[in-house]
Amino acid sequence: MTIINPFHLAIPVSELTTAKVFYENVLGCMPGRSTDQWADYSLFGHQLVLHEDTAYKGHKHFNEVDGKSVPIPHFGVLLDWEVFQQFSQRLIDKKIEFQIEPYLRFEGLPGEQLTMFFYDPSGNALEFKSFKHIDQLFAT
């Protein structure tokens, strides 16, 4: 499989208005269609749909990876190196509380990457990363 198309992901949020503010104003997502129950967004060209579930409470679970507590489950997008740097600075400027602050992983090794983890207001974990050399995405 070598064709890359935008993904579609629908997630629960506990309060749609708060989630919309976060995804639009903090992450900078472009809004699409919406109702009073759901809203869809372009997340770096991918379709993310927020569905309100007032009973939803994000559950924080972690796996230890390289001495860091990685939230499980999580989702996100692979970004270009420069886009990652600009986006992570935007989040720092917006005073995002990171679970794992932006850092360089596997420096000088196959799969060298920038990565960061944080939560949305509903407790959904997000990871954004960038590979120094995208052709090493699945390098071992």
NORJO-V419836 format. One record per residue. N is the residue number from 1. OMEGA is omega as a letter, one per 40 degrees, with the letter a starting at -180 (NA if undefined). BURIAL is # if it has 24 or more other ideal C-beta (glycine too) atoms within 12 Angstrom, else .. Layout:
BEGIN
n=N omega=OMEGA burial=BURIAL
n=N omega=OMEGA burial=BURIAL
END
This chain:
BEGIN
n=1 omega=a burial=.
n=2 omega=i burial=.
n=3 omega=i burial=.
n=4 omega=i burial=.
n=5 omega=i burial=.
n=6 omega=i burial=.
n=7 omega=i burial=.
n=8 omega=i burial=.
n=9 omega=i burial=.
n=10 omega=a burial=.
n=11 omega=i burial=#
n=12 omega=i burial=#
n=13 omega=a burial=#
n=14 omega=a burial=#
n=15 omega=a burial=.
n=16 omega=a burial=#
n=17 omega=i burial=.
n=18 omega=a burial=.
n=19 omega=i burial=#
n=20 omega=i burial=#
n=21 omega=a burial=.
n=22 omega=a burial=#
n=23 omega=i burial=#
n=24 omega=a burial=#
n=25 omega=i burial=.
n=26 omega=a burial=#
n=27 omega=i burial=#
n=28 omega=i burial=.
n=29 omega=i burial=#
n=30 omega=a burial=.
n=31 omega=i burial=#
n=32 omega=i burial=.
n=33 omega=i burial=.
n=34 omega=i burial=.
n=35 omega=i burial=.
n=36 omega=i burial=.
n=37 omega=a burial=.
n=38 omega=i burial=#
n=39 omega=i burial=#
n=40 omega=a burial=#
n=41 omega=i burial=#
n=42 omega=i burial=.
n=43 omega=a burial=#
n=44 omega=i burial=#
n=45 omega=i burial=.
n=46 omega=a burial=#
n=47 omega=i burial=#
n=48 omega=a burial=#
n=49 omega=i burial=#
n=50 omega=i burial=#
n=51 omega=a burial=#
n=52 omega=i burial=#
n=53 omega=a burial=.
n=54 omega=i burial=.
n=55 omega=a burial=.
n=56 omega=i burial=.
n=57 omega=i burial=.
n=58 omega=i burial=#
n=59 omega=a burial=.
n=60 omega=i burial=.
n=61 omega=a burial=.
n=62 omega=i burial=.
n=63 omega=i burial=.
n=64 omega=i burial=.
n=65 omega=i burial=.
n=66 omega=i burial=.
n=67 omega=i burial=.
n=68 omega=i burial=.
n=69 omega=a burial=.
n=70 omega=i burial=#
n=71 omega=i burial=#
n=72 omega=e burial=.
n=73 omega=i burial=.
n=74 omega=i burial=#
n=75 omega=i burial=#
n=76 omega=a burial=#
n=77 omega=i burial=#
n=78 omega=a burial=#
n=79 omega=i burial=#
n=80 omega=a burial=.
n=81 omega=a burial=.
n=82 omega=i burial=.
n=83 omega=i burial=.
n=84 omega=a burial=#
n=85 omega=i burial=.
n=86 omega=a burial=.
n=87 omega=i burial=#
n=88 omega=i burial=#
n=89 omega=i burial=.
n=90 omega=a burial=.
n=91 omega=i burial=#
n=92 omega=i burial=.
n=93 omega=i burial=.
n=94 omega=i burial=.
n=95 omega=i burial=.
n=96 omega=i burial=#
n=97 omega=a burial=.
n=98 omega=i burial=#
n=99 omega=i burial=#
n=100 omega=a burial=#
n=101 omega=i burial=.
n=102 omega=i burial=#
n=103 omega=i burial=.
n=104 omega=a burial=.
n=105 omega=i burial=#
n=106 omega=a burial=.
n=107 omega=i burial=.
n=108 omega=a burial=.
n=109 omega=i burial=.
n=110 omega=a burial=.
n=111 omega=i burial=#
n=112 omega=a burial=.
n=113 omega=i burial=#
n=114 omega=i burial=#
n=115 omega=i burial=#
n=116 omega=i burial=#
n=117 omega=i burial=#
n=118 omega=a burial=#
n=119 omega=i burial=#
n=120 omega=a burial=#
n=121 omega=i burial=#
n=122 omega=i burial=#
n=123 omega=i burial=#
n=124 omega=a burial=#
n=125 omega=i burial=#
n=126 omega=i burial=#
n=127 omega=i burial=#
n=128 omega=a burial=#
n=129 omega=i burial=#
n=130 omega=i burial=#
n=131 omega=i burial=#
n=132 omega=i burial=#
n=133 omega=a burial=.
n=134 omega=i burial=.
n=135 omega=i burial=.
n=136 omega=a burial=.
n=137 omega=a burial=.
n=138 omega=a burial=.
n=139 omega=i burial=.
n=140 omega=NA burial=.
END
